[in-house]
Amino acid sequence: MRLGALTLPSPHPLGERLPAVYTEDGFTQRFTEALDEVLAPVFTALDGFAAYLDPRTAPEDFLELLAHWVALDVGEGWTPAQRRDLVASAVRLHRRRGTRRGLVEHVRLLSGGEVEVVDSGACTSTGQPGQPLPETGPPSVRVVVRVADPESVDRTRLASAVAGAVPAHVAVEVEVVGQ
């Protein structure tokens, strides 16, 4: 039930549904009108429940609950539009989590810019047993974001989101530049 909603007419008035003997009783009609006033927001919420479950139409305060339902940590500092996009894309983001493509999409949703990800990851194979592994250095990820106005992007919040999307042992570097 939404707080602060205007008084709504009940879509299902109780007084009209009573037996005919009660339709002319003033007390009963006033009593059911009071119940209608209490139940109208409940009926409205239930009738619009599908809109609550859609991140594009859900009320802003309900969006946080939707984010928890899809196991997505949506920070408070992001705009409502960014939060809606993140929650709507949560399944796709989870499916690609831990990949370069997933990180690019996540950062693109948060920044609205072009994203380039360079990681230190390496993969090698050999047909010869006992060969030395390549020297790759400590694992790291460098994210370059190109936006029209670099000052509009909160670098600290973006770096925190990137750090949360990569393994804990990976060093993160985020750079925001103009286009």
N, C-alpha and C positions, 0 to 999 in steps of 0.2 A: 504494500500500500504506500502510495506517495504522500509525503508530508507537504503541507502548504498548498494542496490542490484546492481549486474553487469548489464550491458546493455543486455537485453534479446531479442531474435528474437520474433516477434509477431506471435502467432499461427494463426492469421487471418489477413494477410496483406491486407490493404485497397486498394492498387494500383491494385491488381489482381482482385478485385471485381468490379472495375469500368467498364463502357461501353467501347467497343473497341476503340472508338474515343479518349479516354483519355490515353490509354495504351502506346501510342507513344509520348505523350506530356511530355517533360522533367521536366517542372515546376510542373505539377500535380503529377508526380511520386515522385519528391523530397519532395513536400509538404506532400503527404500521407506517405512517409517514416518517416518524422518527427513526424507525428501523430502516426504512428506505434510504434515509440520509446517511446512516452508518454503513449500510451495505453497498451503496452506489460506488464508492472507490474500490471496494473489493471486486465487484463485477467488472469495473473498468480495467483494473489490473489483470484480471483473468482473461477478459476479452482481448486485451492487447499483449498477452504474455509472449507471443511469438516475437513481437517487437523488442521485448526485453532481452531475448536471447540472441538477437542480431546485433553485433557490435556497432554497426553503422547507424542504428536507430535507438539503441539502449540509452537510458538516462546516464549522464556522466558518473553519478555516484554508483550506479550498478555496473559500470564498465570495469571497475576494480575487481568485483566479484567474478565477472566473466574471465578476466585475466587469470585469476587464481584457478578457475575451473580448467583452463587449458595450460596450466603450469607455466605461465609466462610472468616474469617479473617486470612490470611496467612502472618505471619510476614516476614520481610525482611531478617532476619538472618538465615533462614533455607536454606538448599542446594536446588538447582533446582530439584533434584530427590525427596526430601521430599515434596516440594511444589506440584510437579506433582502428587505424591501419595495422598496427602491430597485433592486436587481438584477432582481427579478421584474417591475418596471415599466419597465425600461430601454428596451425597444423603444417603448413608448407615449411615454415621456419624450423620446426622440430624435425621434420623429415630430412632437412638438409643441414641440421646442426652438426658442427664439427668439420664442415667442408668449406672450401674457399667460396664456392657459390653461395652457400648459406650465409656466410659472413658478409659477402658483398650485398646480398639482398637485405639483410638486417640493417646494415649501416645506411643503405640507400633509403630505407623506410624512415630511419631516424633523421637523416640529414637532408634528404631531397636532392642530393647531388650525385655526380658521377663518382664511382668508387673503384679504387684500384687496390688490390691486396697482394702483397709480396710476402711469402713466408719462407722460412729457412728449411722447410721440410725436404727430405730427400728419400729416395727409394733406390735401391740397387740390388742387383742379383749377379751371381756368377756361377759358372759351371765348375769352378775350381774350389774345392773346400779349403778352408784355412786362409782365405784371402783377407787382407785388412779392410776394415770398414772405412768409408770416406770420412774425411774430417769436415764436419759441417758446422761445428761450433755450437754454442748454446741455442736452443730453439727460440725463435722470435717471429713476430708478425708485425709488418709495417703496413698501415692503412693510410692511403692518401685519398682525401675527399676534395673534389673540385665543386665549388658552389659559386654562385654569382656574388654573394656577400659573405665572405668568410667570418665577419664579426657577428653574424646572426646565429652561428653555430656555437653551442656551449661545448667547448673542447673537453672539459673535465667530465661532464656527463656522458659525452660520446665515448671517451676513453674508458670510462667505467663500464659502459654497455659492451664495448669490444672485449674488455678483460673478462667480463662475465660469459662471453660467448666462446672463448678459447680455453684450452686446458690451463690449469692453474700454474703449471711450471713454464709457460710460454711468456716471454717478455713482449709487451705491447708498446707500439709507437704509433701515435695517431697524428697526422698532419692535415690541416685544413688549409687549402689554397684557393685563390680566385681562379675563375675560368679563363 
